[in-house]
């Protein structure tokens, strides 16, 4: 008959009470060794003169470009603008009480996706350039004025054929511009409508 091994029982230490914890005033002298802040400072990047480089000088766009390149950014912008183009085409058919051809709208969106991708790829990464902002401002003003004039002066067929594309181009230019050029372009389009007596409805 095999004997069972008995594990030796360890003596339990009594719990430490609050009276046994030594109470001392914290030492307020300067630390003798390097602190955690000193260790972090020694590993910070420095310029050629030896001064530490502040972290605020690093631009977040560099990290964003490494994660999302120009192609991925253009693709992410192409999808919503294609959906916007399809929505405008659908709404303009309802506005003039025409039969909605969903297959035709979808096919038009598919054909328009390569140009939309190309425009986003070419402009989005350069949208902060002064020349790009000036070109976007001109596109926004021309597209807005054309759209207002077309709705008031041309026939419904011309509006149905061109208004969705021009409206999408107008919105795209406004999205890519800064706030001040956007407000300026809206004021010019509004002044153009007021001067010629065009309505927005």
N, C-alpha and C positions, 0 to 999 in steps of 0.2 A: 504494500500500500504506500503510494507516494505521499511524502510529507509536503504540505503547503508551506511555502516560505512566507514568513511574516515580515512585513516591512516595518522597519523601526519607526516608531512614532517620535516626531520632533516636538520638543517642548515649545509650547506656544509662548511667544513674547507678549507680555501685557501691553495693552494700548497706551500710547503716549498721551498724557493728559495736558491740558493747557498750562498747568502749573510747572511742568517740566520743560516747556519751550523757553529758551532764554530770550529775554526782552532787551534789545539794545537800540540805541539811537543810531541811525544809519550814518556811515562815514561820509562826510561831505568834502573830504580832501580830493585833490586831483587824482585821476586814475594813474596807476603806475605803468600800465602797459597800454597798448593800442586799443581803442574802443572800436565798436562796429562801424561807426561813422568814419573813423580814420581808415579802416580797412577798405571800405567802399570807395573812399576818395583816392586811395592809391591805385585802384583799378579803373578809374575813370579815364576816358580818352582825353589826350592833351594835344594842343597845337605845337608847332615847332619851338615856340618860345617857352614851353613848359606850363603854360596856364591851362587849367581844365576847360574843356569845351562844354558849354551848357547844353542840356538835352533839348532845349527849345529850338536850337538852330537846325535840328534835323527835320527835314520836311516830311510829312506823312505821305505825300504823294509818291515818294520813292518806294515805300513799302506797298502801297496800293498798286503801283505799276508792276511790281514783281508778282503780286498775287493775281491781279486782273490786268492783263495786257490790253493793248488797244483793240485787238480783235474781239476779246470777250466783252469789253465795254461796249463796243459797237453792236455786238449781238444782243446784249441786254437792253440796249436802247431801241433796236430794230423791232423787237416783239411788241412793245406798247404802241409804237407809232404805226405799225401795221394794223393793230387792233383799232387805233384811232381812225385810220383811213377807212377801214371797213365800217365803223360806226357812222362816220360822216356820210359815206355813200348810202348807207341804209336810211339815215335820217332825211337826206335830201330827196329820196324817193317818196318817203312818207309826206314830206312837206308839199310836194306837187301831186300827191295822190296818184302815183304811178305804181304799177305792179312791181313788187320787189323780187328780183331775181337773185336768190342767195348764191346759186352756183356762179353766176356772173360776178358777184361781189367778191366771193372767195377767190376766183381766178384772177381778178384784178389785183387783189391784195398779194397773191403769190407772185404775180409778175412785177409788182412794185417793190417787193422785199429786197432784191439785189441792189437797186438804186438807193433805197433807204439805208441799207447796210453800208454801201460805199460812201454815202454822204456823212454818216455818223463816224465811220472809220477815218475819214479825211479831216473832219472838223472837230470832233469831240476832244481829242488830245491837244488841240491847238486853239481851243475856244477862248483862252485867256489872252491870246495875242491881240494887240491893238488893231492890226489889219483884219483879223478874223471878226472882232467885235464890230468894226465898221461895215464889213460885208454883211454880217448878220443883221445889223441895223437897217441897211438898205433893203435886204430881202424882206424883212418884217414890214417895213413901210410899203413897199411895192405890192407885196402879197395882200396886205390888209386893204389898201386902196383899191386894188383890182377886185377883191371879193365884194367890197361894199358897192362898187360901181356895177359889177355883174349882177348882183341881186336886184338892183334898182333899174337897170337899163336894158339888159339883155334878156333873151327868152329863156324859158325854163329848160330847154334842151341843152343850151350852152352851160347853164348853171349846173345841171346834173352831170355834165360831162367833165367839167373842170373844177368846180367848187370843192369837192372832197380833197383833191390833190393840193390845191392852193391853200385850203384851210389847214391841212396837215403841215404844209411847209411853213405857214405862218406860226403855228403853235411850236413847231420844232425850233424856229429861229428865236422865239421868245424864251423857250426853255434853255437854250444854249447861251443866251445873252446875260449880262449882269443886270442888276435891278434898275440902275439909272437909264441905260439904253432902252430897256423894256418900257419904262414909263414914258420916255421921250417918243418912242415909236407909236405908242397908244395915243399920245396927245396929237401927234401929226395925223394919224388916221382919223381920230375924232374931229380934228379941225377940217380935214378934207371933207368928211361927211357933212359937217355943219355948213361949210362954205357952199357946197353944191346942193344942199337941201336933201341929202340922201338919208333914208331911214335904215335902221339896223334890223328891222323886222320884215 
